[in-house]
């Protein structure tokens, strides 16, 4: 059976928004995101007012 990996670019904006909205983040929250990729979740986290510390291992994504 093939392994399916979920990448951020698989997320529709509405799904990312709902997922992050359920976390009830605010200005006093800090999020450590591993593998932010294209930023689908990162954008929603920042829009919530929380701070984001992101670490990306894929050099091709770092430039984005």
Secondary structure, 3 states (H helix, E strand, C coil): CCCCCCCHHHCCHHHHHHHHHHCCCCCCCEEEEECCCCCHHHHHHHHCCCEEEEECCCHHHHCC
